Amino acid sequence: MAPQRKTFPRLFPSRADPYRLTGDRVFLRPPERGDYEAWASLRAGSRDFLSPWEPSWPPDALSRTSFRARVARYAEDWRTDQAYNFFIFALDETLVGGVGLSNIRRGVSETASLGYWVGEPYARQRYMTSALPLVVDFAFERLGLHRLEAACLPTNIPSRSVLARTGFHQEGYAREYLRIAGKWQDHLLFAILRGDRGNSTE
């Protein structure tokens, strides 16, 4: 008899429409194959803007094949409660960026890591300020997590500001924490607890 595949409890019912988180300026939903053109165009046009803050891009970073593999991995991560990724759209359905919860730890931790990016044309327009509270609520209310963690380069002032506005607290400084732009770099460490909600500052 073939071994049974391990299954995980469904957090979300099957539905015809994609799962959405909706705010006053943006809505979020999981990436779909049909998003490729908008995603590739935004990422390509924002490459110089994003590269200093992200891991080095592989040669096929913007290929359709790579994107399809990415979307398939996102769906599997979602199904197995490993990670939850969303694209961020303005209310007119323009793709402006992305945000995700990864490295989900259950049991005694109930913790996840938060990551996000915004396309250069939409930076400093508070799209991320509108999106992050939706993800925080999703993490605490829908996923039942206790703690969210985030990290950013000390020089990334906009990222530090949006985390503070969302209610994250700086907790530490990690030397050579992540390999960004081809080299190991120090990061500031932030976190928000379920009990911190409602204490953010604008």
Buried (B, 14 or more C-beta within 10 A) or exposed (E): EEEEEEEEEEEEEEEEEEBEBEBEBBBBBBBEEEBBEBBBEBBEEBBEBBBEBBEEEEEEBBEEEBBEEBBEEBBEBBEEBBBBBBBBBBEEEBBBBBBBBEEBBEEEEBBBBBBBBBBBEBBEEEBBBBBBBBBBEBBBEEBEBBBBBBBBBEEBEEBBEBBBBBBBEBEEEEEEBBEBBEEEBBBBBBBBBBEBBEEBEE
